[in-house]
């Protein structure tokens, strides 16, 4: 893993996997820059692109220059998956805290200061955004997709008892060393990786806190979620139940 900075000041590295996010990437990068700058937080953005054919890498290369030295681009050949993108990005991240989130505005950077404050309050190992607690919510989904997501979380919670209200959520803040240990402890890298990380964290005694977030459906581009991912999720729940 890449060494962290040794200035004594906390550095927050956002790992952002992309595939065909040319339209979304400039806006989410601008929002991240504004959020961190206004809060006087040391940050960087690690874009991990899986060979997007829509010109995402060209846009990212421009952002690297525009927001230097805060943005870096790491490219991979082919669509290798979300889970492995996080693992790949962590190798290049410099921060002692790692934030993972989506590039499509589903996760608004405005919640990051709340997540950081929550982590600092009790030195939590992980802070996860939740759509299903407090004043969290989902906007822009039809009833079928809302019921599918909620049902998936209820199913996983019933089987695994992870103590997290939004097990499939992918907006999280980790202590870097904790995330490294979790990656070493689980070999699940697909759509179910977020669930596997939370369950593994609980089994290893890491502390997890939640911050309610508003999840908004993507503005540009198509969702990556399909029937195969749903089947993979169900299999992942049962695999984790069998192994924990």
ABEGO torsion letter per residue (X at the ends): XBBBBAAGBBBBBBBBBBBGAAAAAAAAAAAAAAAAAAAGBBBBBBBBBBGBAAGAAAAAAAAAAAAOAABBBBBBBEBAEAAAAAAAAAAABABABBBBBBAAGABBAAAAAAAAAAAAAAGBABBBBBAABEABBBBGBBAAAAAAAAAAAAAAAAAAGAGBABAABABBBBBAAAAAAAAAABABABAAAAAAAAAAAAAAGBBBBBBBBBBBBBABEBBABBAAAAAAAAAAAAAAAAAX
